[in-house]
Every structure is written in C-alpha cells, then in structure tokens.
Amino acid sequence: MRRIFIPIIALLCFACGPESKVKIIKMGHAQVTTHPVHEAMVFLGKQLEEKSGGKILVKVYPNQQLGTERELLELLQIGSVGMTKVSAASLEAFSPEIQVLGLPYLFRDDDHMNKVLKGEIGRNLLLGSQRYWLRGLCFYDAGKRSFYSIEAPIQSPDDLEGLKIRVMESNMAINMVRAMGGSPTPVSYGELYTALQQGVVDGAENNPPSFYNSRHYEICKYYSIDEHTAIPDVVLVSTKVWEKLNEQERVWLQEAADESADYQYELWAASVKESLEEVQKAGVIISYPEKDPFREEVSQMYEEVKLTNPELAVLIDQIQEVK
C-alpha cells in the first residue's frame, strides 16, 4: 500500500470530545458540493445526528479534500477516515465480486436494477467487502454512463476506433471500452478536465449530473446516450469505526444511510433532467444511438467472465434470474 500524506487533522476520523463524548465520523468523497451525492451525505449526517440525539456527528469533506476514491478506500481500511462514497467500479480491487456490477448492459431496466440492488444480492455484495475492512451500508443511484467526446459524436462502436477514452481504474471498464474498439485510458476524475483540455484523452464516459457538474461539457460538445453501464455508488464505513459503535449506534447509522439512499434517488432523478437541459443550453449536442450494436460488441465479455471466474458466473446467473 502506497503512503498517502494528508494533514494529521484530516486523519482524526472518529474523535470524541472529552466532555460531551460526541462521536465525529469524517466522511470524504470526490464530488462537488452541488452534486446529489454530497447533498445525500449531508442528509445522512442530519438523520444520524437526530437519531442519536446529537451523540454522533458526520463531517463531510467533498472535492477530494481527503483523497481520491482509491486513497479514501485505503484510508478507510486503516481507520484514518470513517466513511466514504465511491463508485462500485473503484471498489473492484478491494472487493472483487462487486465488479459484476460493471458489466455493460447488465440490467434489463430500472425496475430490474432496483430489485437486484435492494434485494439479497445487493445486501450480500455490500457485506462482502467486510473482509477488506470495508462495510457497505447502501447503494446510491449513479445513473447510467454514456460517452461524451470532443470532436464528433459517438453513434456506434465504429466511432470509438482510435479514440482515447478516459475510464475509471476498473478492469471491467477497461475491457468494455477495448471490446467496443476504443483505447481505454485510466485517468483520475479530478485530473480529467485538464486531460480533456490538453488532448490527453479524446473523450470520456459518465452520467449526466457528473458530466454537467464537472464542467466537462465546456470541452466535450457531444454526448451520446448509449447508457452502457449502470454502476451504482456505494456508501461505506470503515470496519474499525463500525466496531467501535454499540448495537444501537449501528442501527442508527444503517437507518440513516438507508434513508439517505431514498433521498438521493429522488435528488438524482431531478438532477439528470436538469443536467441534460443545462448542457444543451451550453451548446452540447445530445444524441441517442441504437444500443444493440454496442451491446453486441460487449457480449463476449460475459462469456470470458464466466469462463475465467466461476463466482462471477454464478452472480451473473442470479442477477439475470431476478424478475
């Protein structure tokens, strides 16, 4: 594990005041303060404060103040940060089975996705990360990811040929873009604006609110809604923090997280609509290419995963069987 140098004040993730004995959980994330994720985290903190009668407080640090998603996961493992929200794709290296959620076109529709994530499969995926000192509390809606580009719209997999497309540090995302004919290029989310500006990459892929809030639309004037993946976000707590909570405090935290997820789903739906409207006003050309050609290009990924990873093969079958 590489060393991460962060001011010592930022590492006090779970501090108790000597007199009030108030527990403070530090929660870091990568998004801006206008993002639905940040608003949901603030809501989580308010709910937990109310439920605990002010005995537990959550202090939220946005904008990668405490580190990138990968760094935050590493800090959670050693207990130096209490909570975070990361993309399920960023969690792959720490909880391998969750990479199933990164498979393109995994869900038939929104109803299917919600039944999977809010059911037994979703709960098992959340708790599966405990052996990596990370406890999943709930999923947040991260929408559907689509391609955006600088020079021309991506209307079919053929249009990805020769393009350097920024992807997350995720094997599934890398394999997906490669299968579609593009050149996958991992870049930190915080460095992506500059990478687009300097031509390090020709485009990227993300959901509408992230495309809008990151201001990537200032450079990329083409947004192709192919909705190749619907990778959720995951709200996590360090097991080192979880173990310091008593049974009632754990109930309060889980309830607050679940309530924040319901709230975030509402915020997300409104944000998607607003984001698409705003980027269009800024001159972005939005297109809706046929999804079948993209789906066909990545179908081989399912066969490869099933052949090389028996555990994921079982998970894929279980997800596809959910009605």
C-alpha positions in Angstrom: 0.0 0.0 0.0 1.5 3.3 -1.0 1.9 6.1 1.5 -0.6 8.9 1.5 0.4 12.2 3.1 -2.6 14.1 4.5 -2.5 16.6 7.3 -3.0 14.9 10.6 -6.2 16.8 11.4 -7.8 15.1 8.4 -7.0 11.6 9.8 -9.0 12.0 13.0 -11.9 10.2 11.6 -13.6 9.1 14.8 -13.0 11.6 17.6 -14.7 12.1 20.9 -14.9 15.4 22.7 -13.5 14.9 26.3 -16.6 16.4 27.9 -19.5 15.9 25.5 -18.3 12.5 24.3 -19.7 13.3 20.9 -18.5 10.9 18.3 -17.5 12.6 15.0 -17.2 10.5 11.8 -15.2 12.0 9.0 -16.7 11.2 5.6 -14.8 12.1 2.4 -15.8 11.9 -1.3 -14.8 13.2 -4.7 -17.8 15.1 -5.8 -18.6 18.8 -5.7 -21.0 20.3 -3.2 -23.7 20.8 -5.8 -23.8 17.1 -6.6 -26.7 14.9 -5.4 -24.2 12.6 -3.6 -23.0 15.4 -1.4 -26.5 16.6 -0.6 -27.4 13.0 0.3 -24.4 12.7 2.6 -25.3 15.9 4.4 -28.8 14.5 4.8 -27.3 11.2 6.2 -25.4 13.3 8.8 -28.5 15.2 9.8 -30.5 12.0 10.2 -27.8 10.3 12.3 -27.5 13.4 14.5 -31.2 13.4 15.1 -31.5 9.7 15.7 -28.5 9.7 18.1 -29.7 12.9 19.9 -26.5 14.6 18.8 -24.2 11.9 20.1 -22.9 11.0 16.6 -22.0 13.6 14.0 -20.8 13.2 10.4 -18.5 15.8 9.0 -18.5 15.7 5.2 -15.4 16.5 3.1 -16.2 16.9 -0.6 -13.9 17.6 -3.7 -11.2 15.0 -2.8 -10.2 17.0 0.2 -9.2 13.8 1.9 -8.0 12.0 -1.2 -9.1 10.3 -4.4 -11.6 7.4 -4.3 -8.8 4.8 -4.2 -7.0 6.7 -1.5 -10.2 7.1 0.6 -10.7 3.3 0.4 -7.2 2.7 1.7 -7.7 5.3 4.5 -10.9 3.5 5.5 -9.0 0.2 5.7 -6.7 1.6 8.3 -9.4 3.6 10.0 -8.0 7.0 9.2 -11.2 8.1 7.5 -14.6 6.9 8.8 -16.9 6.8 5.8 -16.9 7.5 2.1 -18.8 7.1 -1.1 -17.2 5.5 -4.1 -18.2 4.1 -7.4 -18.7 0.3 -7.3 -16.0 0.3 -10.0 -13.5 1.8 -7.7 -14.3 -0.9 -5.2 -13.3 -3.8 -7.5 -9.7 -4.0 -6.3 -10.9 -4.3 -2.7 -14.0 -6.5 -3.2 -13.6 -8.5 -6.4 -17.2 -9.8 -6.6 -18.6 -6.3 -6.9 -17.1 -6.0 -10.3 -20.1 -7.8 -11.7 -22.0 -4.5 -11.4 -19.6 -3.1 -14.0 -20.7 -5.4 -16.8 -22.2 -3.4 -19.6 -26.0 -3.8 -20.1 -26.3 -6.0 -17.0 -29.8 -4.8 -16.1 -32.8 -5.1 -18.3 -34.4 -1.9 -16.9 -34.6 0.3 -13.8 -37.0 -2.0 -12.1 -34.7 -4.9 -12.5 -31.7 -2.9 -11.2 -33.6 -1.8 -8.1 -34.8 -5.3 -7.3 -31.2 -6.6 -7.5 -29.5 -3.8 -5.5 -32.2 -3.6 -2.8 -32.6 -7.4 -2.5 -30.5 -10.2 -1.2 -27.9 -10.0 -4.0 -27.3 -6.3 -3.2 -27.0 -6.9 0.5 -24.5 -9.7 0.0 -22.4 -7.5 -2.2 -22.4 -4.7 0.4 -21.4 -7.0 3.2 -18.9 -9.0 1.1 -16.4 -6.1 1.4 -16.1 -6.6 5.2 -13.1 -8.9 4.8 -11.3 -6.0 3.3 -12.1 -3.8 6.4 -14.9 -2.0 4.5 -18.5 -2.4 5.3 -21.1 -1.4 2.7 -24.1 0.4 4.0 -26.2 1.1 1.0 -26.1 1.9 -2.7 -26.7 5.4 -4.2 -28.0 5.8 -7.7 -25.2 6.8 -10.0 -27.3 6.8 -13.1 -26.3 5.4 -16.5 -23.0 6.1 -18.0 -22.7 7.2 -21.6 -19.9 8.5 -23.9 -19.0 12.2 -24.4 -16.4 13.4 -26.9 -14.6 16.5 -28.2 -14.5 16.2 -32.0 -17.5 14.2 -33.1 -20.5 12.2 -31.7 -20.1 8.5 -30.9 -23.0 7.0 -32.7 -21.7 3.4 -33.0 -18.8 1.3 -31.8 -17.0 2.2 -35.1 -16.8 5.8 -33.9 -14.7 4.7 -31.0 -11.9 3.4 -33.2 -8.7 5.2 -32.5 -10.2 7.3 -29.7 -8.6 7.5 -26.2 -11.5 7.3 -23.8 -11.0 8.0 -20.2 -12.1 5.2 -17.9 -12.1 4.6 -14.1 -9.4 2.4 -12.7 -11.6 -0.7 -13.3 -10.7 -3.8 -15.3 -14.3 -4.1 -16.3 -14.4 -0.6 -17.7 -11.1 -1.0 -19.5 -12.3 -4.3 -21.1 -15.6 -2.7 -22.1 -14.1 0.2 -24.0 -11.5 -2.1 -25.6 -14.2 -4.5 -26.7 -16.1 -1.6 -28.3 -13.0 -0.6 -30.3 -11.7 2.3 -28.3 -8.5 2.8 -26.4 -9.2 2.8 -22.6 -7.2 5.4 -20.7 -7.4 5.4 -16.9 -7.3 9.0 -15.5 -8.2 10.3 -12.1 -11.6 12.0 -12.0 -10.0 15.1 -10.5 -7.5 15.3 -13.4 -9.9 14.6 -16.2 -10.9 18.2 -17.1 -7.2 19.0 -17.7 -6.7 15.8 -19.6 -9.6 16.6 -21.9 -8.4 20.2 -22.3 -4.8 19.1 -23.2 -5.9 16.3 -25.5 -4.5 13.6 -23.4 -7.9 11.8 -24.0 -10.4 12.3 -26.7 -13.5 11.7 -24.6 -14.8 10.0 -21.5 -18.0 8.4 -20.2 -20.2 9.2 -17.3 -23.7 10.0 -16.1 -25.4 13.4 -16.9 -25.1 15.0 -13.5 -21.3 14.2 -13.4 -20.9 15.4 -17.0 -22.6 18.7 -16.0 -21.1 19.3 -12.5 -17.6 18.6 -13.7 -18.0 21.2 -16.4 -16.6 18.7 -18.9 -19.3 20.0 -21.3 -17.2 23.1 -21.7 -14.7 20.9 -23.7 -16.8 18.0 -24.9 -19.7 19.2 -27.1 -21.1 15.7 -28.0 -23.0 13.5 -25.5 -24.1 10.1 -26.9 -26.7 8.5 -24.6 -25.9 4.8 -25.1 -26.2 4.0 -21.4 -23.7 1.2 -21.5 -23.4 0.7 -17.7 -25.5 1.5 -14.6 -22.8 1.2 -12.0 -24.1 2.3 -8.6 -22.2 4.2 -5.9 -21.5 2.5 -2.6 -21.6 4.2 0.8 -19.0 2.6 3.1 -18.0 2.7 6.7 -14.6 1.6 8.0 -15.0 -1.7 9.9 -12.6 -0.1 12.5 -15.2 2.6 13.1 -18.2 0.2 12.9 -16.7 -2.0 15.6 -16.4 1.0 17.9 -20.2 1.6 17.7 -22.5 -0.2 20.1 -25.5 -2.1 18.7 -27.9 0.8 18.9 -25.5 3.2 17.2 -25.1 0.7 14.4 -28.8 0.6 13.9 -29.0 4.4 13.8 -26.2 4.6 11.2 -27.7 1.9 9.0 -31.1 3.6 9.2 -29.6 7.0 8.4 -27.8 5.5 5.4 -30.9 3.8 4.0 -32.9 7.0 4.4 -30.2 9.0 2.7 -30.3 6.5 -0.2 -34.1 7.1 -0.7 -33.5 10.8 -0.6 -30.5 10.5 -3.0 -32.6 8.6 -5.6 -35.1 11.5 -5.6 -32.4 14.1 -6.0 -30.8 12.0 -8.7 -33.8 11.8 -10.9 -34.3 15.6 -10.7 -30.6 16.2 -11.3 -30.5 14.1 -14.5 -33.3 16.1 -16.1 -31.7 19.5 -15.1 -28.2 18.4 -16.2 -29.3 17.4 -19.7 -31.2 20.7 -20.1 -28.2 22.8 -18.9 -25.6 21.1 -21.1 -27.9 21.6 -24.1 -28.2 25.3 -23.3 -24.4 25.3 -23.3 -24.2 24.0 -26.8 -23.8 20.3 -26.3 -25.4 18.1 -29.0 -27.1 15.1 -27.3 -27.8 12.1 -29.4 -29.4 8.7 -28.7 -27.6 6.0 -30.7 -29.0 2.5 -31.2 -27.8 0.4 -28.2 -27.9 -3.0 -29.9 -24.5 -2.5 -31.8 -22.8 -1.6 -28.5 -24.5 -4.5 -26.7 -23.3 -6.9 -29.4 -19.7 -5.7 -29.1 -19.5 -6.4 -25.4 -21.4 -9.7 -25.4 -18.1 -11.6 -25.4 -17.3 -10.1 -22.0 -20.0 -12.3 -20.4 -18.5 -15.4 -21.9 -15.0 -14.5 -20.9 -16.1 -13.7 -17.3 -18.0 -16.9 -17.0 -15.1 -19.0 -18.2 -12.4 -17.3 -16.0 -14.4 -16.5 -12.9 -16.9 -19.2 -11.6 -18.0 -16.9 -8.7 -19.0 -14.1 -11.0 -20.6 -16.6 -13.4 -23.0 -17.6 -10.5 -23.7 -14.0 -9.7 -24.5 -13.1 -13.3 -27.0 -16.0 -13.5 -28.6 -15.0 -10.2 -28.9 -11.4 -11.4 -30.4 -12.4 -14.7 -32.9 -14.7 -12.9 -34.3 -11.8 -10.9 -37.8 -11.0 -12.2 
